[in-house]
Amino acid sequence: MFLERRPGAAGPLAIAFVDYHRFTAINYKLPLLDIVVGAAHLVAEANGITRAGHVRDKIAKLIACRRRCAGSPSWPRCGPGRAPRESGCWIRSP
């Protein structure tokens, strides 16, 4: 729709979107995971099952997922196949 009569620009636009999304997704994933972990704990607490093994296991997995996300915010900016921009951000090499 935005690239009418310019199909050659579709590929670079798609790559730019992917790189931008990878770079910014960490900004909303962590708060969302915090909400999910908190809500899971509150629901378990309301039902009196916070000490049940399967509940503790699931909440631990949610916390581990959150920590993995928090520990990897730099992966979209570095690594093989990436080239630096003048701004200091790293982008995917074409």
Biotite code that builds the C-alpha atoms (Angstrom):
import biotite.structure as struc

atoms = struc.array([
    struc.Atom([0.000, 0.000, 0.000], chain_id="A", res_id=1, res_name="MET", atom_name="CA", element="C"),
    struc.Atom([2.801, 2.438, 0.836], chain_id="A", res_id=2, res_name="PHE", atom_name="CA", element="C"),
    struc.Atom([5.098, 1.179, -1.906], chain_id="A", res_id=3, res_name="LEU", atom_name="CA", element="C"),
    struc.Atom([2.829, 1.524, -4.908], chain_id="A", res_id=4, res_name="GLU", atom_name="CA", element="C"),
    struc.Atom([4.795, 0.976, -8.109], chain_id="A", res_id=5, res_name="ARG", atom_name="CA", element="C"),
    struc.Atom([8.044, 0.436, -6.147], chain_id="A", res_id=6, res_name="ARG", atom_name="CA", element="C"),
    struc.Atom([8.295, -3.304, -5.478], chain_id="A", res_id=7, res_name="PRO", atom_name="CA", element="C"),
    struc.Atom([12.088, -3.095, -5.180], chain_id="A", res_id=8, res_name="GLY", atom_name="CA", element="C"),
    struc.Atom([11.762, -1.123, -1.966], chain_id="A", res_id=9, res_name="ALA", atom_name="CA", element="C"),
    struc.Atom([9.670, -3.816, -0.241], chain_id="A", res_id=10, res_name="ALA", atom_name="CA", element="C"),
    struc.Atom([12.648, -5.980, 0.786], chain_id="A", res_id=11, res_name="GLY", atom_name="CA", element="C"),
    struc.Atom([14.701, -3.182, 2.388], chain_id="A", res_id=12, res_name="PRO", atom_name="CA", element="C"),
    struc.Atom([11.575, -1.872, 4.126], chain_id="A", res_id=13, res_name="LEU", atom_name="CA", element="C"),
    struc.Atom([10.820, -5.318, 5.574], chain_id="A", res_id=14, res_name="ALA", atom_name="CA", element="C"),
    struc.Atom([14.423, -5.705, 6.818], chain_id="A", res_id=15, res_name="ILE", atom_name="CA", element="C"),
    struc.Atom([14.338, -2.221, 8.360], chain_id="A", res_id=16, res_name="ALA", atom_name="CA", element="C"),
    struc.Atom([11.119, -3.091, 10.198], chain_id="A", res_id=17, res_name="PHE", atom_name="CA", element="C"),
    struc.Atom([12.567, -6.343, 11.529], chain_id="A", res_id=18, res_name="VAL", atom_name="CA", element="C"),
    struc.Atom([15.723, -4.631, 12.768], chain_id="A", res_id=19, res_name="ASP", atom_name="CA", element="C"),
    struc.Atom([13.740, -1.812, 14.386], chain_id="A", res_id=20, res_name="TYR", atom_name="CA", element="C"),
    struc.Atom([11.356, -4.271, 16.043], chain_id="A", res_id=21, res_name="HIS", atom_name="CA", element="C"),
    struc.Atom([14.183, -6.416, 17.425], chain_id="A", res_id=22, res_name="ARG", atom_name="CA", element="C"),
    struc.Atom([15.876, -3.317, 18.777], chain_id="A", res_id=23, res_name="PHE", atom_name="CA", element="C"),
    struc.Atom([12.766, -1.906, 20.480], chain_id="A", res_id=24, res_name="THR", atom_name="CA", element="C"),
    struc.Atom([10.830, -5.042, 21.486], chain_id="A", res_id=25, res_name="ALA", atom_name="CA", element="C"),
    struc.Atom([12.748, -5.341, 24.741], chain_id="A", res_id=26, res_name="ILE", atom_name="CA", element="C"),
    struc.Atom([11.085, -2.103, 25.903], chain_id="A", res_id=27, res_name="ASN", atom_name="CA", element="C"),
    struc.Atom([7.662, -3.705, 26.150], chain_id="A", res_id=28, res_name="TYR", atom_name="CA", element="C"),
    struc.Atom([8.524, -7.363, 26.763], chain_id="A", res_id=29, res_name="LYS", atom_name="CA", element="C"),
    struc.Atom([10.036, -6.865, 30.207], chain_id="A", res_id=30, res_name="LEU", atom_name="CA", element="C"),
    struc.Atom([7.141, -4.870, 31.706], chain_id="A", res_id=31, res_name="PRO", atom_name="CA", element="C"),
    struc.Atom([4.656, -7.294, 30.172], chain_id="A", res_id=32, res_name="LEU", atom_name="CA", element="C"),
    struc.Atom([6.497, -10.267, 31.667], chain_id="A", res_id=33, res_name="LEU", atom_name="CA", element="C"),
    struc.Atom([6.571, -8.501, 35.042], chain_id="A", res_id=34, res_name="ASP", atom_name="CA", element="C"),
    struc.Atom([2.789, -8.174, 34.865], chain_id="A", res_id=35, res_name="ILE", atom_name="CA", element="C"),
    struc.Atom([2.342, -11.832, 33.892], chain_id="A", res_id=36, res_name="VAL", atom_name="CA", element="C"),
    struc.Atom([4.587, -13.070, 36.719], chain_id="A", res_id=37, res_name="VAL", atom_name="CA", element="C"),
    struc.Atom([2.829, -10.831, 39.245], chain_id="A", res_id=38, res_name="GLY", atom_name="CA", element="C"),
    struc.Atom([-0.620, -11.839, 38.040], chain_id="A", res_id=39, res_name="ALA", atom_name="CA", element="C"),
    struc.Atom([0.271, -15.532, 38.180], chain_id="A", res_id=40, res_name="ALA", atom_name="CA", element="C"),
    struc.Atom([1.464, -15.163, 41.743], chain_id="A", res_id=41, res_name="HIS", atom_name="CA", element="C"),
    struc.Atom([-1.633, -13.184, 42.774], chain_id="A", res_id=42, res_name="LEU", atom_name="CA", element="C"),
    struc.Atom([-3.976, -15.777, 41.243], chain_id="A", res_id=43, res_name="VAL", atom_name="CA", element="C"),
    struc.Atom([-2.110, -18.593, 42.985], chain_id="A", res_id=44, res_name="ALA", atom_name="CA", element="C"),
    struc.Atom([-2.214, -16.675, 46.253], chain_id="A", res_id=45, res_name="GLU", atom_name="CA", element="C"),
    struc.Atom([-5.934, -15.978, 45.907], chain_id="A", res_id=46, res_name="ALA", atom_name="CA", element="C"),
    struc.Atom([-6.552, -19.697, 45.408], chain_id="A", res_id=47, res_name="ASN", atom_name="CA", element="C"),
    struc.Atom([-4.238, -20.692, 48.250], chain_id="A", res_id=48, res_name="GLY", atom_name="CA", element="C"),
    struc.Atom([-1.957, -22.781, 46.055], chain_id="A", res_id=49, res_name="ILE", atom_name="CA", element="C"),
    struc.Atom([1.280, -20.776, 46.065], chain_id="A", res_id=50, res_name="THR", atom_name="CA", element="C"),
    struc.Atom([3.175, -23.683, 47.653], chain_id="A", res_id=51, res_name="ARG", atom_name="CA", element="C"),
    struc.Atom([1.942, -26.315, 45.187], chain_id="A", res_id=52, res_name="ALA", atom_name="CA", element="C"),
    struc.Atom([4.851, -27.798, 43.262], chain_id="A", res_id=53, res_name="GLY", atom_name="CA", element="C"),
    struc.Atom([3.370, -27.387, 39.794], chain_id="A", res_id=54, res_name="HIS", atom_name="CA", element="C"),
    struc.Atom([2.468, -23.748, 40.493], chain_id="A", res_id=55, res_name="VAL", atom_name="CA", element="C"),
    struc.Atom([5.927, -22.948, 41.837], chain_id="A", res_id=56, res_name="ARG", atom_name="CA", element="C"),
    struc.Atom([7.432, -24.632, 38.777], chain_id="A", res_id=57, res_name="ASP", atom_name="CA", element="C"),
    struc.Atom([5.364, -22.563, 36.353], chain_id="A", res_id=58, res_name="LYS", atom_name="CA", element="C"),
    struc.Atom([6.109, -19.297, 38.151], chain_id="A", res_id=59, res_name="ILE", atom_name="CA", element="C"),
    struc.Atom([9.816, -20.188, 38.215], chain_id="A", res_id=60, res_name="ALA", atom_name="CA", element="C"),
    struc.Atom([9.702, -20.773, 34.455], chain_id="A", res_id=61, res_name="LYS", atom_name="CA", element="C"),
    struc.Atom([8.053, -17.371, 33.952], chain_id="A", res_id=62, res_name="LEU", atom_name="CA", element="C"),
    struc.Atom([10.746, -15.722, 36.061], chain_id="A", res_id=63, res_name="ILE", atom_name="CA", element="C"),
    struc.Atom([13.475, -17.531, 34.100], chain_id="A", res_id=64, res_name="ALA", atom_name="CA", element="C"),
    struc.Atom([11.917, -16.321, 30.846], chain_id="A", res_id=65, res_name="CYS", atom_name="CA", element="C"),
    struc.Atom([11.904, -12.760, 32.147], chain_id="A", res_id=66, res_name="ARG", atom_name="CA", element="C"),
    struc.Atom([15.543, -13.013, 33.193], chain_id="A", res_id=67, res_name="ARG", atom_name="CA", element="C"),
    struc.Atom([16.530, -14.373, 29.786], chain_id="A", res_id=68, res_name="ARG", atom_name="CA", element="C"),
    struc.Atom([14.833, -11.409, 28.132], chain_id="A", res_id=69, res_name="CYS", atom_name="CA", element="C"),
    struc.Atom([16.476, -8.959, 30.520], chain_id="A", res_id=70, res_name="ALA", atom_name="CA", element="C"),
    struc.Atom([19.875, -10.509, 29.963], chain_id="A", res_id=71, res_name="GLY", atom_name="CA", element="C"),
    struc.Atom([19.813, -10.304, 26.189], chain_id="A", res_id=72, res_name="SER", atom_name="CA", element="C"),
    struc.Atom([18.869, -6.761, 25.151], chain_id="A", res_id=73, res_name="PRO", atom_name="CA", element="C"),
    struc.Atom([22.110, -6.296, 23.225], chain_id="A", res_id=74, res_name="SER", atom_name="CA", element="C"),
    struc.Atom([21.849, -9.281, 20.867], chain_id="A", res_id=75, res_name="TRP", atom_name="CA", element="C"),
    struc.Atom([20.018, -7.359, 18.124], chain_id="A", res_id=76, res_name="PRO", atom_name="CA", element="C"),
    struc.Atom([22.824, -4.794, 17.967], chain_id="A", res_id=77, res_name="ARG", atom_name="CA", element="C"),
    struc.Atom([25.837, -7.025, 17.541], chain_id="A", res_id=78, res_name="CYS", atom_name="CA", element="C"),
    struc.Atom([27.089, -10.263, 16.115], chain_id="A", res_id=79, res_name="GLY", atom_name="CA", element="C"),
    struc.Atom([28.084, -11.602, 12.718], chain_id="A", res_id=80, res_name="PRO", atom_name="CA", element="C"),
    struc.Atom([26.456, -10.049, 9.705], chain_id="A", res_id=81, res_name="GLY", atom_name="CA", element="C"),
    struc.Atom([25.977, -6.648, 11.302], chain_id="A", res_id=82, res_name="ARG", atom_name="CA", element="C"),
    struc.Atom([27.484, -3.300, 10.430], chain_id="A", res_id=83, res_name="ALA", atom_name="CA", element="C"),
    struc.Atom([27.586, -0.109, 12.535], chain_id="A", res_id=84, res_name="PRO", atom_name="CA", element="C"),
    struc.Atom([25.748, 3.021, 11.533], chain_id="A", res_id=85, res_name="ARG", atom_name="CA", element="C"),
    struc.Atom([27.071, 6.510, 12.170], chain_id="A", res_id=86, res_name="GLU", atom_name="CA", element="C"),
    struc.Atom([24.656, 6.801, 15.107], chain_id="A", res_id=87, res_name="SER", atom_name="CA", element="C"),
    struc.Atom([26.311, 3.883, 16.893], chain_id="A", res_id=88, res_name="GLY", atom_name="CA", element="C"),
    struc.Atom([23.377, 1.480, 16.347], chain_id="A", res_id=89, res_name="CYS", atom_name="CA", element="C"),
    struc.Atom([24.120, -1.808, 14.677], chain_id="A", res_id=90, res_name="TRP", atom_name="CA", element="C"),
    struc.Atom([22.076, -2.902, 11.687], chain_id="A", res_id=91, res_name="ILE", atom_name="CA", element="C"),
    struc.Atom([21.860, -6.062, 9.627], chain_id="A", res_id=92, res_name="ARG", atom_name="CA", element="C"),
    struc.Atom([24.292, -6.190, 6.717], chain_id="A", res_id=93, res_name="SER", atom_name="CA", element="C"),
    struc.Atom([22.512, -6.543, 3.375], chain_id="A", res_id=94, res_name="PRO", atom_name="CA", element="C"),
])
